[in-house]
Amino acid sequence: MSLSILTLGLLGLLPLGRKYLVYIICFFLSFSYACWTASSILHGQLPQVLEGKDLQVIGSVQDLPEHLTTGYSFFFRVDQILAVNGQANLDTKFTGLVRLNWYAQKEVALPELKAGESWQLLIRAKRPNGLSNLGGFDYERWLFAERVLATGYVNGKGESLRLAKAQALAIDPIRERMSEAIHAVLGDQASTGLIQGLAVSATAGISKQQWKLLQATGTAHLLSISGLHIAMVAGFGLLPMLLLWRVYPQLYLYLPVRLAGGVVGAGFATGYALLAGFNIPTQRSLLMVLMLMLGLLLRQRLAFSRSLAFALGLVLLLDPLAPWSIGFWLSFGSVALLALLSQHQPKPWWAKLVGVQLSLSVFLIPLNLGFFSSLSVYSPLANLVAIPWVTLVVVPLILLGILCLPLSLDLASQLWQLAADALDILFAGLGYLAQLPNALIYFPALPWYGLALALLGVLLMLLPRGLPSRWLGLICLLPLVIWEPNKPQLGEFRLSVLDVGQGLSTVVQTAKHVLVFDAGAKSPYGFDMGEVVVAPWLRSQHISQIDQLLISHGDNDHRGGADYLLANFQVKELSTNQLENFPRSIAAPLTRCEAGQTWLWDEVRFEVLSPHPELAYTKKNNQACVLKVSNAAYALLLPSDIEKSTEQVLLSSGKDLRADVVLMPHHGSKTSSSAAFLQAVTPQVALASTGYLNRFHHPHPTILARYQALGTKVFNTAEAGAITVEFPKQRSAKPIIFSYRDQYGKFWNRVQVSTKETSLDK
């Protein structure tokens, strides 16, 4: 802030025109406002001293609670902390939005949780935290944009008291009753969740398969209440006014129909935005629509471009962090593009419709690549049908049902059933497109300048015909098809320890081969590390084939994500210690990993050190596969979850265990990393794959002290995110170690230990 004020003072001394000085002042004021907003969110997060402690809080349920098979997931606005670990709280102040889970317990039934209610809860929470991997979803950014200051769960051992019921006329309880009415009418039909999402923005009922189908066809934007839907509802407000003014033409003497329709349309749009929860994205869409309507109402005074600029300014004033959302770019980019296309030469209506749809699809290419690193091939065709079908058929039926509900439940039920049938027809067509070959193409993670160049190319291509240099747009799109991530050279190899929380998944790359060592966990409730972490990371590196998938043992935190990789990647070989962990029907050749196996890829040697087939192991952990990777200069040891007894077997085997980098056995558990084992390995760097504030307290403090006593540098994925080590082929060159949070971390991410100064000198 002080820098901005100083800069403004210096600019005031320069001989600039008054208009340009005003622009500069507005820019610095806006920048300072955005920085202040971001700083307020970061400084308002849960104090670190309260993480993992029992907090007795009072507050209210925000938005609509999601009903899951495990219980509830909901937003809770904390108003006061009454006690910390049973002690009355007098000093620590914390208020704000918290995202909580309330898990069902066998012995105690969960109480009914309603939107808008006030509760006293016993919770355990932590600061916003997410998995940090290239290509993965940035959960911390999403929490930051939603102003969520902590995440946690309700401690079922504490007493939970409902302090007050929700106000009957509050918007969230009304939305909840509307959602329940839709479910009561439609039951568990496939389209029930979709109807609830379009009606009141309650998306918890949309299945995982439906989201995948929408993503594969590029139509996911239709299931969020966007500026397009709000604009359509605003347009509906004009229809009754046109009818009324036609029946009573004398009304023209008092008020133009355009003004009356605009006012009523604005009311309709505002009401629909309230039904959507009036969250920040919906407010953004409403503001944009209202400003554009104002520009149309005052068209002789306010140009379309100026009304769009005013809408943009108001949105940024309301939410200076809006540009971090893809919805911001979709909303304003689409409207600006439509304005640009409207200046083209007149065409038949069908040609205009097709041209606009194709142009919007082309415009979305760099945005989809920037946010999702994927492209739906059949998106133009799908949206050509889906946009008018949802906008002109489905949404009007849903809204008419809402309007009719107070008058006739039967009529509302019929309208909602018609909307559900219309969605079933649409999804049948989308399902056909999604099953076509290469319906969804994945791209490697492009650098920001490549995406900016691609966006420039798209804009050049969409300029009106006759303008010079439009062909340069094709050249600007070349990075989309020719850019490739850096690969190791012959004789070199790269280790990537992915951030999968409390579990393990690593990738070893050579010049032309890829080995995936373990695949993270899979939750019984659907959260699959293979799908949300490992697969996006592989795709970000433009990897579609896995030469060997090595699953060290059958524990879920190592084996869980393997099924997704086997189903979605070409796996040339699957190796594991227990063949019975996988069905015989899998397509990949299945082999057992055993001590003594060796192979050579691109001048890099791989050797399995354990398990020994002739030995009997009493624990699954001790049966885990142990892999050593080495080239002419450096060595890496991946011991999975082995414990001290297997470490002793390895010491007795006479094998050379020395390694420059070692993955901590069993995530740094005190049952592993014996002193004798570490003396034999003599690692310079040890890597731990653990979850943030995990309940096992891995890595254990005594184990950390043991590594540090040897002078070994320790890094943890819970602190650094995904960790990458580049192993050169000559000893004169030093390995390079870097982490995701170091290389890609943003201001909203947790500040953690740096790997920038790490080297592997003898």
C-alpha positions in Angstrom: 0.0 0.0 0.0 2.8 2.4 0.9 4.5 1.6 -2.4 1.4 2.5 -4.3 1.0 5.8 -2.4 4.7 6.7 -3.1 4.3 5.8 -6.7 1.2 8.0 -7.0 3.1 10.9 -5.5 6.0 10.5 -8.0 3.5 10.3 -10.9 1.9 13.5 -9.8 5.2 15.3 -10.6 5.3 14.0 -14.1 3.8 16.1 -17.0 1.0 13.6 -17.8 -2.4 14.5 -19.1 -5.2 14.7 -16.5 -7.0 11.7 -18.1 -4.0 9.4 -18.1 -3.2 10.4 -14.5 -6.7 9.5 -13.5 -6.3 6.1 -15.2 -3.1 5.5 -13.3 -4.6 6.5 -10.0 -7.5 4.2 -10.6 -5.2 1.3 -11.4 -3.1 1.7 -8.3 -6.2 2.1 -6.1 -7.7 -1.0 -7.6 -4.4 -2.9 -7.2 -4.2 -1.8 -3.5 -7.8 -2.9 -3.0 -7.2 -6.3 -4.4 -4.1 -6.7 -2.2 -6.0 -5.6 0.8 -8.8 -8.1 0.1 -6.3 -11.0 -0.4 -4.4 -10.0 2.8 -7.5 -9.9 4.8 -8.5 -13.4 3.8 -5.0 -14.8 4.5 -4.7 -13.1 7.9 -8.2 -14.2 8.9 -7.4 -17.9 8.5 -7.5 -20.2 11.6 -4.5 -19.5 13.8 -1.9 -22.2 13.6 -2.0 -22.8 17.4 -5.6 -24.0 17.1 -5.0 -26.6 14.4 -5.9 -30.1 15.5 -7.5 -29.0 18.8 -11.0 -29.4 20.0 -12.8 -26.1 19.5 -16.2 -25.5 21.0 -17.8 -22.9 18.6 -21.1 -21.3 18.0 -22.2 -20.2 14.5 -24.7 -20.8 11.7 -25.0 -23.2 8.8 -24.4 -21.4 5.5 -25.7 -22.4 2.0 -27.3 -25.8 1.6 -25.8 -28.8 3.5 -24.8 -31.6 1.3 -26.2 -35.0 2.3 -23.5 -37.7 1.7 -23.4 -41.4 2.4 -20.9 -40.5 5.2 -23.0 -37.8 6.8 -23.0 -34.0 6.0 -20.6 -31.7 4.2 -21.5 -28.0 4.9 -20.2 -24.4 5.3 -20.4 -23.1 8.9 -19.8 -19.5 9.8 -18.1 -19.4 13.2 -19.2 -16.4 15.3 -17.3 -17.3 18.5 -14.9 -19.9 20.0 -16.2 -20.8 23.5 -13.5 -23.2 24.6 -10.2 -24.8 23.3 -9.5 -28.4 24.5 -12.2 -28.0 27.2 -10.7 -24.8 28.6 -12.7 -21.6 28.3 -11.4 -19.4 25.5 -10.7 -15.8 26.5 -7.9 -14.7 24.2 -8.1 -16.4 20.8 -10.4 -14.6 18.4 -11.5 -16.3 15.3 -14.6 -15.8 13.1 -15.4 -16.7 9.6 -16.4 -19.4 7.2 -15.3 -23.0 7.8 -16.0 -26.0 5.6 -16.9 -29.0 7.8 -17.8 -32.7 7.5 -20.1 -34.3 10.0 -19.5 -38.1 9.8 -22.2 -40.6 10.8 -21.4 -42.9 13.6 -22.9 -46.4 14.2 -23.9 -45.8 17.8 -25.3 -42.3 17.4 -27.7 -41.0 14.7 -26.9 -37.7 13.2 -29.3 -34.9 13.9 -31.1 -33.3 11.0 -29.1 -30.3 9.7 -30.8 -27.4 8.0 -29.6 -24.3 6.2 -29.6 -21.2 8.3 -29.7 -22.9 11.7 -27.5 -21.8 14.6 -25.5 -24.5 16.3 -23.0 -25.1 19.1 -20.5 -27.6 17.8 -17.3 -29.3 18.9 -15.0 -29.3 15.9 -11.4 -30.0 14.9 -10.0 -27.8 12.1 -6.9 -26.9 10.3 -5.8 -24.1 8.0 -6.8 -24.4 4.3 -4.8 -27.2 2.8 -4.9 -29.0 -0.5 -2.8 -31.5 -2.5 -0.1 -29.7 -4.5 0.6 -31.3 -7.8 1.1 -30.2 -11.4 -2.1 -30.8 -13.4 -4.2 -31.3 -10.2 -7.1 -29.3 -8.8 -5.9 -26.3 -6.7 -8.1 -26.9 -3.7 -6.4 -24.1 -1.7 -7.1 -21.6 -4.4 -10.8 -22.6 -4.4 -11.0 -22.3 -0.7 -9.3 -18.9 -0.9 -11.7 -17.6 -3.6 -14.7 -18.8 -1.5 -13.3 -17.1 1.6 -13.1 -20.3 3.5 -10.7 -19.8 6.5 -10.4 -23.4 7.8 -11.5 -26.9 7.1 -12.3 -29.7 9.5 -14.9 -32.0 11.0 -17.4 -32.2 13.8 -16.1 -34.2 16.7 -18.8 -36.8 17.3 -17.6 -37.3 20.9 -18.7 -33.8 21.8 -22.2 -32.4 22.5 -23.9 -30.7 19.5 -26.7 -28.3 20.4 -29.1 -26.6 18.0 -29.4 -23.0 19.3 -32.0 -21.6 16.9 -33.9 -22.7 13.9 -33.6 -20.9 10.6 -35.7 -17.9 9.8 -38.6 -19.0 7.6 -38.2 -16.3 5.0 -34.4 -16.4 4.8 -33.2 -17.3 1.3 -31.2 -20.4 2.1 -34.1 -22.2 3.9 -36.3 -21.3 1.0 -33.8 -22.8 -1.4 -33.6 -25.9 0.7 -37.4 -26.4 0.8 -37.5 -25.9 -2.9 -34.8 -28.6 -3.4 -36.6 -31.0 -1.1 -39.8 -30.4 -3.0 -38.1 -31.3 -6.3 -36.7 -34.5 -4.7 -40.1 -35.4 -3.3 -41.7 -35.0 -6.7 -39.0 -36.7 -8.9 -37.6 -39.2 -6.4 -34.3 -40.7 -7.3 -34.5 -40.3 -11.0 -31.2 -39.7 -12.9 -32.1 -36.1 -13.6 -33.3 -35.1 -10.1 -29.9 -33.7 -9.1 -29.6 -31.8 -12.4 -33.1 -30.2 -11.9 -32.0 -29.2 -8.3 -28.8 -27.7 -9.7 -30.5 -25.6 -12.3 -33.3 -24.6 -9.9 -31.5 -23.6 -6.7 -27.8 -24.4 -7.5 -27.9 -27.6 -5.3 -25.4 -29.8 -7.2 -24.8 -32.5 -4.6 -27.3 -34.8 -6.3 -25.4 -34.7 -9.6 -23.6 -38.0 -9.9 -19.9 -38.5 -10.7 -20.8 -40.2 -14.0 -22.9 -37.2 -15.0 -20.1 -34.8 -14.3 -17.8 -36.9 -16.4 -20.2 -36.9 -19.3 -20.6 -33.1 -19.1 -16.9 -32.7 -19.1 -16.3 -35.0 -22.0 -18.8 -33.1 -24.1 -17.8 -29.6 -22.9 -21.3 -28.8 -21.5 -20.6 -28.6 -17.8 -21.1 -24.8 -17.9 -24.8 -25.4 -18.6 -25.4 -27.0 -15.2 -24.3 -23.9 -13.3 -26.6 -20.9 -12.9 -24.7 -18.5 -15.2 -25.1 -15.1 -16.8 -26.8 -16.8 -19.7 -29.5 -18.3 -17.5 -30.0 -15.0 -15.6 -30.1 -13.0 -18.8 -32.8 -15.4 -20.1 -34.9 -15.0 -17.0 -34.5 -11.2 -17.3 -35.8 -11.6 -20.9 -38.9 -13.4 -19.6 -39.7 -10.3 -17.6 -40.3 -8.4 -20.9 -42.9 -10.9 -22.2 -45.8 -10.1 -19.7 -45.1 -6.4 -20.1 -45.4 -6.7 -23.9 -48.7 -8.5 -23.5 -50.0 -6.0 -21.0 -49.0 -3.0 -23.1 -50.7 -4.6 -26.2 -53.9 -5.1 -24.3 -53.8 -1.6 -22.8 -52.1 0.6 -25.3 -52.8 3.7 -23.2 -50.0 2.6 -20.9 -47.6 3.9 -23.5 -48.6 7.4 -22.4 -47.2 6.8 -19.0 -44.2 4.5 -19.4 -42.3 3.0 -22.3 -42.8 -0.8 -22.5 -39.0 -1.2 -22.8 -38.5 0.5 -19.5 -41.3 -1.4 -17.7 -40.0 -4.7 -19.2 -36.5 -3.9 -18.1 -37.5 -3.2 -14.5 -39.6 -6.3 -14.3 -36.8 -8.3 -16.0 -34.3 -7.0 -13.5 -36.6 -8.2 -10.7 -36.9 -11.6 -12.2 -33.2 -11.9 -12.7 -32.5 -10.8 -9.1 -35.0 -13.4 -7.8 -33.4 -16.1 -9.8 -30.0 -15.1 -8.5 -31.3 -15.3 -4.9 -32.6 -18.8 -5.7 -29.1 -19.7 -6.8 -27.8 -18.7 -3.3 -26.6 -15.3 -4.3 -23.0 -16.5 -4.0 -20.2 -14.5 -5.5 -20.3 -16.1 -9.0 -24.0 -15.5 -9.1 -23.7 -11.9 -8.0 -21.1 -11.5 -10.7 -23.4 -12.8 -13.3 -26.3 -10.7 -12.0 -24.3 -7.5 -12.0 -23.1 -8.1 -15.6 -26.7 -8.7 -16.8 -28.1 -5.7 -14.9 -25.5 -3.4 -16.3 -26.0 -4.7 -19.8 -29.8 -4.2 -19.4 -29.1 -0.7 -18.2 -27.1 0.0 -21.3 -29.9 -1.3 -23.4 -32.5 0.8 -21.6 -30.3 3.9 -22.1 -28.9 2.9 -25.4 -28.8 6.4 -26.7 -26.6 7.5 -23.8 -24.6 4.4 -22.9 -22.8 2.3 -25.6 -22.7 -1.4 -25.2 -19.0 -1.5 -24.7 -19.3 1.1 -21.9 -22.1 -0.8 -20.1 -19.9 -3.9 -20.4 -17.0 -2.0 -18.9 -19.2 -0.7 -16.1 -20.3 -4.2 -15.3 -16.7 -5.4 -15.3 -15.8 -2.6 -12.9 -18.6 -3.3 -10.5 -17.8 -7.1 -10.5 -14.2 -6.4 -9.7 -15.3 -3.9 -7.0 -17.5 -6.6 -5.5 -15.0 -9.4 -5.9 -11.4 -8.3 -6.8 -10.4 -11.9 -6.8 -12.9 -12.8 -9.6 -10.2 -13.1 -12.3 -9.0 -16.3 -10.6 -12.2 -18.0 -11.6 -12.9 -19.5 -15.0 -16.5 -18.2 -14.7 -15.3 -14.7 -14.8 -13.5 -15.2 -18.1 -16.3 -17.3 -19.6 -18.9 -14.6 -18.6 -17.2 -11.5 -19.9 -15.3 -13.1 -22.6 -18.4 -14.7 -24.1 -20.4 -11.4 -24.0 -17.5 -9.4 -25.5 -17.1 -12.0 -28.2 -20.9 -11.9 -29.0 -20.6 -8.1 -29.3 -17.7 -8.5 -31.7 -19.5 -11.1 -33.8 -22.6 -9.0 -34.1 -20.6 -6.5 -36.1 -20.0 -9.1 -38.9 -21.9 -9.0 -42.1 -25.6 -10.0 -41.9 -26.3 -13.7 -42.5 -29.3 -16.0 -42.2 -30.4 -16.8 -38.6 -29.2 -20.4 -38.8 -25.8 -19.4 -40.2 -25.5 -16.8 -37.4 -26.4 -19.5 -34.8 -23.8 -21.9 -36.1 -21.2 -19.2 -36.5 -21.6 -17.9 -33.0 -21.5 -21.3 -31.5 -18.4 -22.3 -33.4 -16.7 -19.0 -32.5 -17.5 -19.5 -28.8 -16.1 -23.0 -28.9 -12.9 -21.8 -30.5 -12.7 -19.0 -27.9 -13.0 -21.6 -25.1 -10.0 -23.6 -26.3 -7.3 -21.7 -24.5 -9.5 -21.2 -21.4 -10.2 -25.0 -21.1 -6.5 -25.7 -21.6 -5.5 -23.2 -19.0 -7.9 -24.4 -16.3 -8.5 -28.0 -17.2 -5.7 -29.0 -19.6 -8.2 -30.8 -21.7 -10.3 -30.2 -24.8 -13.7 -31.7 -25.8 -13.6 -32.5 -29.5 -17.3 -32.7 -29.9 -18.1 -29.6 -27.7 -19.2 -27.4 -30.6 -21.7 -30.0 -31.8 -22.9 -30.8 -28.2 -23.4 -27.1 -27.3 -25.1 -26.3 -30.6 -28.0 -28.5 -29.3 -27.5 -28.3 -25.5 -27.4 -24.5 -25.1 -30.8 -23.8 -26.7 -32.3 -27.0 -25.3 -31.4 -26.2 -21.7 -31.9 -22.5 -22.0 -35.2 -22.4 -23.9 -36.8 -25.7 -22.8 -35.4 -27.1 -19.5 -34.9 -23.9 -17.5 -38.3 -22.3 -18.4 -40.0 -25.6 -17.3 -38.1 -25.6 -14.0 -38.9 -21.9 -13.3 -42.6 -22.3 -14.2 -42.7 -25.2 -11.8 -41.3 -23.0 -9.1 -43.8 -20.3 -9.8 -46.7 -22.8 -9.8 -45.6 -24.6 -6.6 -47.5 -22.4 -4.2 -50.7 -22.7 -6.3 -50.7 -26.3 -7.4 -48.2 -29.1 -6.5 -49.6 -31.3 -9.3 -48.9 -28.7 -12.0 -45.4 -28.1 -10.6 -44.8 -31.8 -10.5 -45.8 -32.2 -14.2 -43.6 -29.3 -15.2 -40.6 -30.6 -13.3 -41.2 -34.1 -14.8 -41.2 -32.6 -18.3 -37.9 -30.9 -17.5 -36.5 -34.2 -16.3 -37.6 -35.9 -19.4 -36.1 -33.2 -21.6 -32.8 -33.6 -19.7 -33.0 -37.4 -20.2 -33.3 -36.9 -23.9 -30.3 -34.5 -23.9 -28.1 -36.8 -21.9 -28.9 -39.7 -24.2 -27.4 -37.7 -27.0 -24.5 -36.5 -24.9 -23.8 -40.0 -23.9 -23.5 -41.1 -27.5 -21.0 -38.2 -28.2 -18.9 -39.0 -25.1 -18.5 -42.6 -26.2 -17.0 -41.7 -29.6 -13.2 -42.1 -29.9 -11.1 -39.3 -28.5 -14.1 -37.4 -27.2 -11.8 -35.7 -24.6 -8.2 -34.9 -25.5 -5.7 -34.1 -22.8 -2.8 -31.7 -23.3 0.4 -31.2 -21.3 0.5 -28.3 -18.8 1.4 -25.3 -21.0 3.4 -22.4 -19.6 1.4 -19.1 -19.1 3.0 -17.5 -22.1 2.0 -20.4 -24.4 -1.6 -20.0 -23.2 -1.5 -16.2 -23.7 -0.2 -16.7 -27.2 -2.9 -19.2 -28.0 -5.6 -16.7 -26.7 -4.1 -14.0 -28.9 -4.3 -16.4 -31.8 -7.9 -17.2 -31.2 -8.8 -13.5 -31.0 -7.0 -12.8 -34.3 -8.9 -15.6 -36.0 -12.3 -14.3 -34.7 -11.8 -10.8 -36.1 -14.2 -9.8 -38.9 -13.3 -10.8 -42.4 -11.3 -8.4 -44.4 -9.0 -7.4 -41.6 -5.3 -8.0 -42.4 -3.1 -10.6 -40.6 -5.9 -12.8 -39.3 -3.8 -15.8 -40.6 -1.2 -15.0 -37.9 -3.7 -16.5 -35.4 -2.9 -20.0 -36.7 0.8 -19.5 -36.0 -0.1 -18.4 -32.4 -1.9 -21.7 -31.9 1.2 -23.7 -32.7 2.3 -24.1 -29.0 -0.9 -26.1 -28.4 0.3 -28.9 -30.7 4.1 -28.7 -30.6 5.0 -27.9 -27.0 6.4 -30.8 -25.0 7.5 -31.0 -21.4 11.2 -31.5 -20.7 12.3 -35.2 -20.6 15.4 -36.8 -19.1 18.3 -37.3 -21.5 19.9 -40.7 -22.2 21.5 -42.0 -19.0 19.6 -39.6 -16.7 16.5 -40.3 -14.7 13.9 -38.3 -12.8 12.0 -39.1 -9.6 8.7 -37.4 -8.8 7.1 -38.0 -5.4 3.5 -36.9 -5.8 1.5 -35.3 -3.1 -1.2 -37.9 -2.4 -1.7 -37.1 1.3 -1.1 -40.0 3.7 0.0 -42.5 1.1 2.5 -43.0 -1.7 2.8 -42.6 -5.4 6.0 -41.9 -7.2 7.0 -41.7 -10.9 10.5 -42.6 -12.3 11.2 -41.3 -15.8 14.1 -42.2 -18.1 14.6 -40.9 -21.6 12.0 -43.1 -23.2 10.3 -45.0 -20.3 8.0 -44.4 -17.4 7.6 -46.4 -14.2 4.8 -45.6 -11.7 5.7 -46.9 -8.2 2.4 -47.1 -6.2 -0.7 -45.1 -7.0 -2.1 -43.6 -3.7 -5.3 -44.3 -1.9 -8.9 -44.7 -3.0 -11.6 -43.7 -0.5 -14.6 -46.0 -0.2 -16.7 -42.9 -0.8 -15.3 -42.2 -4.2 -12.1 -40.0 -3.8 -9.5 -41.7 -5.9 -5.9 -40.5 -5.9 -5.3 -42.3 -9.1 -7.9 -40.2 -10.8 -7.4 -36.8 -9.1 -3.6 -36.7 -8.6 -1.7 -39.4 -10.5 -3.6 -39.3 -13.8 -3.6 -35.4 -14.1 0.1 -35.3 -13.3 0.9 -37.9 -16.0 -1.2 -36.0 -18.5 0.5 -32.8 -17.6 3.7 -34.5 -18.7 2.1 -35.7 -21.9 2.4 -39.3 -20.7 -0.3 -41.7 -22.0 1.7 -45.0 -21.6 3.0 -46.5 -18.4 5.8 -49.0 -19.2 5.5 -50.5 -15.7 3.1 -50.0 -12.9 4.7 -51.4 -9.8 2.4 -51.7 -6.8 4.6 -52.4 -3.8 1.9 -54.1 -1.7 -1.8 -54.3 -1.1 -2.4 -51.5 1.4 -5.0 -49.1 0.1 -2.8 -46.0 0.5 -0.4 -47.6 -2.1 -2.7 -49.7 -4.3 -6.0 -47.8 -4.3 -5.5 -45.6 -7.3 -4.1 -48.4 -9.5 -7.5 -49.4 -10.9 -8.1 -46.0 -12.5 -4.6 -46.0 -14.1 -5.2 -49.5 -15.5 -8.6 -48.4 -17.0 -7.4 -45.1 -18.5 -3.8 -45.6 -19.5 -1.9 -48.1 -21.6 0.0 -50.1 -19.0 2.5 -52.4 -20.6 3.3 -54.4 -17.4 1.8 -54.6 -13.9 4.0 -55.9 -11.2 3.1 -56.4 -7.5 4.1 -58.6 -4.6 0.7 -60.4 -4.4 -1.0 -61.3 -7.6 -4.3 -61.9 -5.9 -4.6 -58.1 -5.3 -5.7 -57.8 -8.9 -8.3 -59.7 -11.0 -7.0 -61.9 -13.8 -9.3 -59.9 -16.2 -7.0 -56.9 -16.4 -5.5 -56.2 -19.8 -1.9 -55.5 -18.6 0.4 -58.5 -18.2 0.7 -59.3 -14.5 4.0 -60.3 -12.9 5.2 -60.8 -9.3 8.0 -58.5 -8.1 10.8 -60.6 -6.4 14.3 -59.9 -5.2 16.9 -60.4 -8.0 14.9 -59.0 -10.9 16.8 -56.4 -12.9 16.3 -54.5 -16.1 17.9 -51.6 -18.0 16.1 -48.7 -19.5 18.0 -46.0 -21.4 21.2 -46.7 -19.5 19.4 -46.6 -16.1 19.4 -49.8 -14.0 16.4 -51.0 -12.0 16.8 -53.7 -9.4 14.2 -55.3 -7.1 15.8 -56.0 -3.6 12.8 -57.4 -1.8 10.7 -59.5 -1.2 12.6 -62.8 -1.2 10.3 -65.6 -2.4 11.8 -68.1 0.0 11.2 -66.0 3.2 7.9 -66.0 5.2 6.8 -62.5 6.2 4.5 -62.0 9.1 3.3 -58.5 8.1 2.1 -57.1 4.8 4.3 -54.1 5.1 7.4 -56.3 5.2 6.4 -58.1 2.0 6.5 -54.8 0.1 8.6 -54.5 -3.0 11.8 -52.6 -2.6 13.3 -51.0 -5.7 16.7 -49.4 -6.3 17.2 -47.2 -9.4 20.7 -46.1 -10.4 22.8 -44.7 -13.3 26.5 -44.2 -13.7 26.6 -41.5 -11.0 23.7 -41.6 -8.6 21.3 -44.0 -6.9 17.8 -43.9 -5.5 16.1 -46.3 -3.0 12.4 -46.8 -2.9 11.7 -49.1 0.2 7.9 -48.6 0.4 6.5 -49.6 3.8 9.1 -52.1 5.0 9.9 -52.2 8.7 13.0 -53.0 10.7 12.8 -56.8 10.3 13.0 -56.5 6.4 15.6 -53.8 6.8 17.7 -56.4 8.6 17.1 -58.9 5.9 18.4 -56.4 3.3 21.4 -55.7 5.5 22.2 -59.4 5.6 21.7 -59.9 1.9 25.0 -58.3 1.0 23.4 -56.0 -1.5 24.8 -52.5 -2.0 22.2 -50.4 -0.3 24.0 -47.1 -0.7 21.7 -44.4 -2.2 22.0 -40.6 -2.6 18.2 -40.2 -2.2 15.9 -42.5 -0.2 12.2 -42.5 0.3 11.5 -42.8 4.0 10.4 -46.4 4.7 6.8 -46.5 5.9 6.3 -42.7 5.6 8.8 -42.1 8.5 7.2 -44.4 11.0 9.2 -45.2 14.1 8.9 -48.9 13.2 11.3 -48.3 10.3 14.5 -46.4 9.4 16.7 -48.3 11.9 20.1 -46.8 12.6 22.0 -49.7 11.0 19.8 -49.4 7.9 20.5 -45.7 7.5 24.2 -46.2 8.1 24.2 -48.7 5.2 22.2 -46.4 2.9 24.0 -43.1 3.8 21.4 -40.9 2.1 22.1 -37.3 1.5 18.4 -36.5 1.0 15.4 -38.3 2.5 11.8 -37.8 1.2 8.7 -38.4 3.2 5.3 -38.9 1.6 2.7 -37.9 4.3 -0.5 -36.1 4.8 -0.7 -32.6 6.4 -1.3 -33.0 10.2 -1.8 -36.8 9.7 -3.2 -38.7 12.6 -0.1 -41.0 12.6 2.2 -38.1 13.2 4.5 -39.2 10.4 7.4 -38.7 10.1 8.0 -39.4 13.7 10.2 -36.9 15.6 12.7 -39.6 16.6 13.1 -40.7 13.0 13.6 -37.1 11.9 16.3 -36.7 14.5 18.0 -39.9 13.3 18.2 -38.7 9.7 19.4 -35.2 10.8 22.1 -36.7 13.0 23.5 -38.3 9.8 23.4 -34.9 8.0 20.6 -36.0 5.8 18.3 -33.3 4.5 14.7 -34.2 4.9 11.7 -33.0 2.8 8.1 -33.8 3.2 5.3 -33.7 0.6 2.9 -32.4 3.3 5.1 -29.3 3.5 6.6 -29.0 0.0 3.9 -30.6 -2.2 5.1 -32.9 -5.0 8.9 -33.2 -5.0 11.0 -33.8 -8.1 14.7 -34.9 -8.2 16.7 -34.8 -11.4 19.6 -37.3 -11.5 22.3 -36.4 -14.0 24.5 -39.1 -15.6 27.8 -37.7 -14.5 29.0 -37.2 -10.9 30.4 -33.7 -11.9 26.9 -32.5 -12.3 24.7 -32.0 -9.2 21.2 -33.4 -8.9 18.4 -30.8 -8.9 15.7 -30.9 -6.3 12.6 -28.8 -6.5 9.0 -28.9 -5.1 5.7 -27.8 -6.4 5.2 -25.2 -3.8 8.6 -23.7 -4.6 8.1 -23.7 -8.3 4.4 -23.1 -8.7 3.1 -22.0 -5.3 1.0 -18.8 -5.1 0.3 -16.4 -2.3 -2.7 -18.3 -1.2 -0.7 -21.5 -0.6 0.8 -22.4 2.7 4.4 -21.1 3.1 6.6 -24.1 3.6 10.2 -25.4 3.6 12.1 -24.5 0.5 14.1 -26.9 -1.6 15.9 -24.3 -3.7 19.2 -24.4 -1.9 19.5 -28.2 -1.7 22.5 -30.0 -3.3 23.9 -33.5 -3.1 27.6 -32.8 -2.5 29.7 -35.6 -1.0 
